[in-house]
Amino acid sequence: MNTIRLYKFKDSIGRKIQLFSKESNLDPLDNHIDTNFLDIEIVTEYIITVPVDFTYEELSYKELLGLCGSAKQTIEHYFIKNINDYDMV
């Protein structure tokens, strides 16, 4: 068995977080910021155990969604939405 990570953002599931830069990642220490006024995007990371012969490309979106439902661990990543490469703060 292998462990893989899948990332869900809105209606897409992929093997990498490609849309956001590390600089726009909200740190848990940023809790003092009133996030109600920020445009925040959430990417959910699923840590999943799969068979050795698992092939990601052969699965439909519904199958990937079911696979994410069986994740042994999930992590939510919060990002400040960027406009013109600047973080909205």
N, CA, C and O atoms as a GROMACS GRO file, in nm:
protein
  356
    1MET      N    1   0.084  -0.119   0.000
    1MET     CA    2   0.000   0.000   0.000
    1MET      C    3   0.088   0.125   0.000
    1MET      O    4   0.195   0.128   0.062
    2ASN      N    5   0.042   0.227  -0.071
    2ASN     CA    6   0.110   0.357  -0.076
    2ASN      C    7   0.020   0.464  -0.017
    2ASN      O    8  -0.102   0.449  -0.014
    3THR      N    9   0.081   0.571   0.028
    3THR     CA   10   0.006   0.686   0.076
    3THR      C   11   0.023   0.799  -0.024
    3THR      O   12   0.135   0.834  -0.062
    4ILE      N   13  -0.089   0.857  -0.068
    4ILE     CA   14  -0.085   0.970  -0.160
    4ILE      C   15  -0.160   1.088  -0.099
    4ILE      O   16  -0.234   1.072  -0.001
    5ARG      N   17  -0.140   1.204  -0.157
    5ARG     CA   18  -0.210   1.325  -0.115
    5ARG      C   19  -0.286   1.379  -0.235
    5ARG      O   20  -0.230   1.396  -0.344
    6LEU      N   21  -0.414   1.406  -0.215
    6LEU     CA   22  -0.496   1.470  -0.316
    6LEU      C   23  -0.545   1.603  -0.260
    6LEU      O   24  -0.568   1.616  -0.140
    7TYR      N   25  -0.562   1.701  -0.348
    7TYR     CA   26  -0.603   1.835  -0.306
    7TYR      C   27  -0.733   1.870  -0.378
    7TYR      O   28  -0.743   1.859  -0.500
    8LYS      N   29  -0.832   1.914  -0.300
    8LYS     CA   30  -0.961   1.953  -0.357
    8LYS      C   31  -0.978   2.103  -0.342
    8LYS      O   32  -0.968   2.158  -0.232
    9PHE      N   33  -1.002   2.169  -0.455
    9PHE     CA   34  -1.030   2.312  -0.458
    9PHE      C   35  -1.154   2.333  -0.543
    9PHE      O   36  -1.154   2.303  -0.662
   10LYS      N   37  -1.259   2.384  -0.481
   10LYS     CA   38  -1.389   2.403  -0.547
   10LYS      C   39  -1.433   2.271  -0.609
   10LYS      O   40  -1.457   2.175  -0.536
   11ASP      N   41  -1.444   2.262  -0.741
   11ASP     CA   42  -1.491   2.140  -0.806
   11ASP      C   43  -1.381   2.064  -0.877
   11ASP      O   44  -1.408   1.994  -0.976
   12SER      N   45  -1.258   2.076  -0.830
   12SER     CA   46  -1.149   2.001  -0.895
   12SER      C   47  -1.066   1.929  -0.789
   12SER      O   48  -1.050   1.976  -0.676
   13ILE      N   49  -1.014   1.814  -0.829
   13ILE     CA   50  -0.928   1.734  -0.742
   13ILE      C   51  -0.799   1.708  -0.817
   13ILE      O   52  -0.802   1.663  -0.932
   14GLY      N   53  -0.686   1.737  -0.755
   14GLY     CA   54  -0.557   1.718  -0.820
   14GLY      C   55  -0.452   1.666  -0.724
   14GLY      O   56  -0.477   1.650  -0.605
   15ARG      N   57  -0.335   1.639  -0.778
   15ARG     CA   58  -0.226   1.587  -0.696
   15ARG      C   59  -0.136   1.695  -0.641
   15ARG      O   60  -0.050   1.667  -0.558
   16LYS      N   61  -0.155   1.821  -0.686
   16LYS     CA   62  -0.073   1.933  -0.639
   16LYS      C   63  -0.160   2.055  -0.619
   16LYS      O   64  -0.264   2.070  -0.684
   17ILE      N   65  -0.116   2.144  -0.528
   17ILE     CA   66  -0.179   2.276  -0.517
   17ILE      C   67  -0.107   2.363  -0.617
   17ILE      O   68   0.011   2.395  -0.599
   18GLN      N   69  -0.175   2.402  -0.724
   18GLN     CA   70  -0.109   2.477  -0.830
   18GLN      C   71  -0.153   2.622  -0.837
   18GLN      O   72  -0.085   2.703  -0.900
   19LEU      N   73  -0.263   2.657  -0.776
   19LEU     CA   74  -0.321   2.789  -0.797
   19LEU      C   75  -0.268   2.898  -0.704
   19LEU      O   76  -0.280   3.016  -0.736
   20PHE      N   77  -0.212   2.861  -0.592
   20PHE     CA   78  -0.179   2.960  -0.491
   20PHE      C   79  -0.031   2.960  -0.460
   20PHE      O   80   0.035   2.856  -0.463
   21SER      N   81   0.020   3.079  -0.429
   21SER     CA   82   0.161   3.090  -0.391
   21SER      C   83   0.173   3.071  -0.240
   21SER      O   84   0.078   3.094  -0.165
   22LYS      N   85   0.290   3.029  -0.198
   22LYS     CA   86   0.313   3.006  -0.056
   22LYS      C   87   0.298   3.135   0.024
   22LYS      O   88   0.260   3.132   0.141
   23GLU      N   89   0.328   3.249  -0.039
   23GLU     CA   90   0.319   3.377   0.030
   23GLU      C   91   0.176   3.411   0.069
   23GLU      O   92   0.154   3.486   0.164
   24SER      N   93   0.078   3.358  -0.004
   24SER     CA   94  -0.061   3.391   0.028
   24SER      C   95  -0.125   3.293   0.126
   24SER      O   96  -0.243   3.304   0.157
   25ASN      N   97  -0.046   3.196   0.175
   25ASN     CA   98  -0.096   3.099   0.271
   25ASN      C   99  -0.111   3.165   0.407
   25ASN      O  100  -0.018   3.230   0.455
   26LEU      N  101  -0.228   3.150   0.468
   26LEU     CA  102  -0.250   3.205   0.601
   26LEU      C  103  -0.190   3.111   0.704
   26LEU      O  104  -0.218   2.991   0.703
   27ASP      N  105  -0.110   3.164   0.791
   27ASP     CA  106  -0.047   3.089   0.899
   27ASP      C  107  -0.145   3.080   1.015
   27ASP      O  108  -0.219   3.176   1.039
   28PRO      N  109  -0.148   2.969   1.088
   28PRO     CA  110  -0.236   2.962   1.206
   28PRO      C  111  -0.209   3.075   1.306
   28PRO      O  112  -0.297   3.109   1.385
   29LEU      N  113  -0.090   3.133   1.302
   29LEU     CA  114  -0.059   3.243   1.393
   29LEU      C  115  -0.130   3.371   1.351
   29LEU      O  116  -0.132   3.468   1.426
   30ASP      N  117  -0.188   3.372   1.231
   30ASP     CA  118  -0.259   3.489   1.182
   30ASP      C  119  -0.402   3.497   1.235
   30ASP      O  120  -0.483   3.574   1.184
   31ASN      N  121  -0.434   3.418   1.337
   31ASN     CA  122  -0.571   3.415   1.388
   31ASN      C  123  -0.617   3.550   1.439
   31ASN      O  124  -0.738   3.575   1.447
   32HIS      N  125  -0.525   3.637   1.475
   32HIS     CA  126  -0.564   3.767   1.526
   32HIS      C  127  -0.618   3.858   1.416
   32HIS      O  128  -0.682   3.959   1.446
   33ILE      N  129  -0.595   3.824   1.291
   33ILE     CA  130  -0.649   3.901   1.178
   33ILE      C  131  -0.798   3.869   1.165
   33ILE      O  132  -0.838   3.752   1.170
   34ASP      N  133  -0.879   3.970   1.148
   34ASP     CA  134  -1.022   3.948   1.128
   34ASP      C  135  -1.044   3.899   0.985
   34ASP      O  136  -1.051   3.980   0.892
   35THR      N  137  -1.054   3.769   0.968
   35THR     CA  138  -1.062   3.709   0.834
   35THR      C  139  -1.198   3.729   0.769
   35THR      O  140  -1.216   3.691   0.653
   36ASN      N  141  -1.293   3.787   0.840
   36ASN     CA  142  -1.424   3.813   0.778
   36ASN      C  143  -1.413   3.912   0.664
   36ASN      O  144  -1.498   3.914   0.575
   37PHE      N  145  -1.309   3.996   0.665
   37PHE     CA  146  -1.294   4.098   0.563
   37PHE      C  147  -1.200   4.056   0.451
   37PHE      O  148  -1.176   4.133   0.358
   38LEU      N  149  -1.146   3.936   0.457
   38LEU     CA  150  -1.054   3.887   0.355
   38LEU      C  151  -1.127   3.791   0.261
   38LEU      O  152  -1.219   3.721   0.302
   39ASP      N  153  -1.084   3.790   0.137
   39ASP     CA  154  -1.137   3.694   0.040
   39ASP      C  155  -1.050   3.570   0.049
   39ASP      O  156  -0.938   3.568  -0.001
   40ILE      N  157  -1.102   3.466   0.113
   40ILE     CA  158  -1.022   3.348   0.146
   40ILE      C  159  -1.066   3.230   0.058
   40ILE      O  160  -1.186   3.209   0.037
   41GLU      N  161  -0.970   3.155   0.009
   41GLU     CA  162  -0.996   3.030  -0.063
   41GLU      C  163  -0.947   2.915   0.024
   41GLU      O  164  -0.844   2.926   0.090
   42ILE      N  165  -1.020   2.804   0.024
   42ILE     CA  166  -0.984   2.688   0.105
   42ILE      C  167  -0.950   2.573   0.011
   42ILE      O  168  -1.027   2.540  -0.080
   43VAL      N  169  -0.834   2.512   0.034
   43VAL     CA  170  -0.794   2.391  -0.037
   43VAL      C  171  -0.785   2.281   0.068
   43VAL      O  172  -0.717   2.295   0.168
   44THR      N  173  -0.855   2.170   0.044
   44THR     CA  174  -0.854   2.059   0.138
   44THR      C  175  -0.757   1.952   0.087
   44THR      O  176  -0.765   1.908  -0.027
   45GLU      N  177  -0.667   1.912   0.175
   45GLU     CA  178  -0.569   1.807   0.144
   45GLU      C  179  -0.618   1.676   0.205
   45GLU      O  180  -0.651   1.671   0.324
   46TYR      N  181  -0.621   1.572   0.125
   46TYR     CA  182  -0.665   1.440   0.170
   46TYR      C  183  -0.545   1.346   0.167
   46TYR      O  184  -0.478   1.334   0.064
   47ILE      N  185  -0.518   1.280   0.278
   47ILE     CA  186  -0.410   1.181   0.286
   47ILE      C  187  -0.476   1.044   0.280
   47ILE      O  188  -0.554   1.007   0.368
   48ILE      N  189  -0.444   0.969   0.173
   48ILE     CA  190  -0.518   0.848   0.139
   48ILE      C  191  -0.422   0.732   0.119
   48ILE      O  192  -0.315   0.748   0.060
   49THR      N  193  -0.460   0.615   0.168
   49THR     CA  194  -0.385   0.492   0.143
   49THR      C  195  -0.446   0.422   0.022
   49THR      O  196  -0.566   0.396   0.018
   50VAL      N  197  -0.362   0.393  -0.077
   50VAL     CA  198  -0.408   0.330  -0.201
   50VAL      C  199  -0.321   0.208  -0.232
   50VAL      O  200  -0.210   0.196  -0.179
   51PRO      N  201  -0.370   0.118  -0.317
   51PRO     CA  202  -0.288   0.003  -0.358
   51PRO      C  203  -0.165   0.049  -0.438
   51PRO      O  204  -0.164   0.159  -0.493
   52VAL      N  205  -0.064  -0.034  -0.442
   52VAL     CA  206   0.060  -0.002  -0.512
   52VAL      C  207   0.034   0.026  -0.660
   52VAL      O  208   0.101   0.112  -0.718
   53ASP      N  209  -0.060  -0.043  -0.721
   53ASP     CA  210  -0.087  -0.026  -0.864
   53ASP      C  211  -0.191   0.084  -0.893
   53ASP      O  212  -0.248   0.087  -1.002
   54PHE      N  213  -0.216   0.173  -0.798
   54PHE     CA  214  -0.314   0.281  -0.813
   54PHE      C  215  -0.274   0.374  -0.926
   54PHE      O  216  -0.158   0.415  -0.936
   55THR      N  217  -0.372   0.409  -1.013
   55THR     CA  218  -0.349   0.502  -1.123
   55THR      C  219  -0.450   0.615  -1.113
   55THR      O  220  -0.569   0.596  -1.140
   56TYR      N  221  -0.404   0.731  -1.075
   56TYR     CA  222  -0.488   0.850  -1.055
   56TYR      C  223  -0.562   0.890  -1.183
   56TYR      O  224  -0.680   0.924  -1.177
   57GLU      N  225  -0.495   0.886  -1.295
   57GLU     CA  226  -0.549   0.933  -1.422
   57GLU      C  227  -0.669   0.852  -1.471
   57GLU      O  228  -0.746   0.901  -1.554
   58GLU      N  229  -0.686   0.731  -1.422
   58GLU     CA  230  -0.794   0.644  -1.471
   58GLU      C  231  -0.926   0.663  -1.396
   58GLU      O  232  -1.025   0.600  -1.431
   59LEU      N  233  -0.928   0.750  -1.295
   59LEU     CA  234  -1.048   0.766  -1.213
   59LEU      C  235  -1.130   0.888  -1.256
   59LEU      O  236  -1.074   0.990  -1.295
   60SER      N  237  -1.261   0.874  -1.246
   60SER     CA  238  -1.350   0.987  -1.275
   60SER      C  239  -1.354   1.079  -1.152
   60SER      O  240  -1.304   1.044  -1.045
   61TYR      N  241  -1.415   1.195  -1.170
   61TYR     CA  242  -1.428   1.289  -1.059
   61TYR      C  243  -1.506   1.227  -0.943
   61TYR      O  244  -1.469   1.242  -0.827
   62LYS      N  245  -1.615   1.155  -0.974
   62LYS     CA  246  -1.696   1.091  -0.869
   62LYS      C  247  -1.614   0.986  -0.794
   62LYS      O  248  -1.626   0.975  -0.672
   63GLU      N  249  -1.533   0.910  -0.865
   63GLU     CA  250  -1.448   0.810  -0.800
   63GLU      C  251  -1.344   0.876  -0.711
   63GLU      O  252  -1.316   0.828  -0.601
   64LEU      N  253  -1.285   0.986  -0.760
   64LEU     CA  254  -1.187   1.059  -0.678
   64LEU      C  255  -1.253   1.118  -0.554
   64LEU      O  256  -1.193   1.118  -0.447
   65LEU      N  257  -1.375   1.167  -0.569
   65LEU     CA  258  -1.448   1.222  -0.456
   65LEU      C  259  -1.475   1.113  -0.351
   65LEU      O  260  -1.461   1.138  -0.231
   66GLY      N  261  -1.512   0.994  -0.396
   66GLY     CA  262  -1.531   0.882  -0.305
   66GLY      C  263  -1.402   0.842  -0.236
   66GLY      O  264  -1.401   0.808  -0.118
   67LEU      N  265  -1.293   0.847  -0.310
   67LEU     CA  266  -1.162   0.816  -0.254
   67LEU      C  267  -1.125   0.918  -0.146
   67LEU      O  268  -1.071   0.882  -0.041
   68CYS      N  269  -1.154   1.045  -0.172
   68CYS     CA  270  -1.128   1.150  -0.072
   68CYS      C  271  -1.211   1.127   0.054
   68CYS      O  272  -1.166   1.157   0.164
   69GLY      N  273  -1.331   1.074   0.036
   69GLY     CA  274  -1.417   1.044   0.151
   69GLY      C  275  -1.360   0.936   0.240
   69GLY      O  276  -1.397   0.927   0.358
   70SER      N  277  -1.271   0.854   0.187
   70SER     CA  278  -1.210   0.747   0.266
   70SER      C  279  -1.074   0.787   0.323
   70SER      O  280  -1.001   0.703   0.375
   71ALA      N  281  -1.040   0.916   0.315
   71ALA     CA  282  -0.909   0.963   0.362
   71ALA      C  283  -0.891   0.936   0.511
   71ALA      O  284  -0.985   0.949   0.589
   72LYS      N  285  -0.769   0.898   0.547
   72LYS     CA  286  -0.740   0.875   0.689
   72LYS      C  287  -0.711   1.005   0.762
   72LYS      O  288  -0.713   1.010   0.885
   73GLN      N  289  -0.684   1.111   0.686
   73GLN     CA  290  -0.658   1.242   0.746
   73GLN      C  291  -0.688   1.351   0.644
   73GLN      O  292  -0.663   1.333   0.524
   74THR      N  293  -0.742   1.464   0.690
   74THR     CA  294  -0.764   1.579   0.604
   74THR      C  295  -0.703   1.702   0.669
   74THR      O  296  -0.701   1.716   0.791
   75ILE      N  297  -0.654   1.791   0.585
   75ILE     CA  298  -0.594   1.916   0.631
   75ILE      C  299  -0.651   2.027   0.544
   75ILE      O  300  -0.652   2.016   0.422
   76GLU      N  301  -0.698   2.135   0.608
   76GLU     CA  302  -0.748   2.249   0.531
   76GLU      C  303  -0.640   2.356   0.524
   76GLU      O  304  -0.581   2.392   0.625
   77HIS      N  305  -0.615   2.405   0.403
   77HIS     CA  306  -0.519   2.513   0.379
   77HIS      C  307  -0.599   2.637   0.340
   77HIS      O  308  -0.685   2.631   0.252
   78TYR      N  309  -0.570   2.748   0.405
   78TYR     CA  310  -0.641   2.874   0.380
   78TYR      C  311  -0.547   2.970   0.308
   78TYR      O  312  -0.433   2.990   0.349
   79PHE      N  313  -0.596   3.029   0.199
   79PHE     CA  314  -0.517   3.121   0.119
   79PHE      C  315  -0.593   3.252   0.101
   79PHE      O  316  -0.715   3.252   0.084
   80ILE      N  317  -0.519   3.362   0.105
   80ILE     CA  318  -0.577   3.492   0.073
   80ILE      C  319  -0.582   3.502  -0.078
   80ILE      O  320  -0.481   3.481  -0.146
   81LYS      N  321  -0.698   3.534  -0.131
   81LYS     CA  322  -0.713   3.544  -0.276
   81LYS      C  323  -0.634   3.663  -0.328
   81LYS      O  324  -0.643   3.773  -0.274
   82ASN      N  325  -0.556   3.640  -0.433
   82ASN     CA  326  -0.471   3.744  -0.491
   82ASN      C  327  -0.541   3.818  -0.604
   82ASN      O  328  -0.619   3.760  -0.680
   83ILE      N  329  -0.512   3.945  -0.613
   83ILE     CA  330  -0.554   4.026  -0.727
   83ILE      C  331  -0.428   4.092  -0.782
   83ILE      O  332  -0.361   4.166  -0.710
   84ASN      N  333  -0.396   4.064  -0.906
   84ASN     CA  334  -0.276   4.120  -0.971
   84ASN      C  335  -0.149   4.088  -0.893
   84ASN      O  336  -0.063   4.174  -0.877
   85ASP      N  337  -0.138   3.967  -0.845
   85ASP     CA  338  -0.020   3.918  -0.773
   85ASP      C  339   0.005   3.985  -0.639
   85ASP      O  340   0.114   3.974  -0.585
   86TYR      N  341  -0.092   4.056  -0.585
   86TYR     CA  342  -0.078   4.115  -0.452
   86TYR      C  343  -0.176   4.049  -0.358
   86TYR      O  344  -0.291   4.023  -0.395
   87ASP      N  345  -0.132   4.022  -0.237
   87ASP     CA  346  -0.221   3.964  -0.138
   87ASP      C  347  -0.316   4.072  -0.088
   87ASP      O  348  -0.275   4.185  -0.061
   88MET      N  349  -0.442   4.035  -0.075
   88MET     CA  350  -0.537   4.129  -0.018
   88MET      C  351  -0.528   4.120   0.134
   88MET      O  352  -0.553   4.014   0.191
   89VAL      N  353  -0.492   4.227   0.198
   89VAL     CA  354  -0.481   4.227   0.344
   89VAL      C  355  -0.561   4.341   0.400
   89VAL      O  356  -0.566   4.360   0.521
   0.00000   0.00000   0.00000
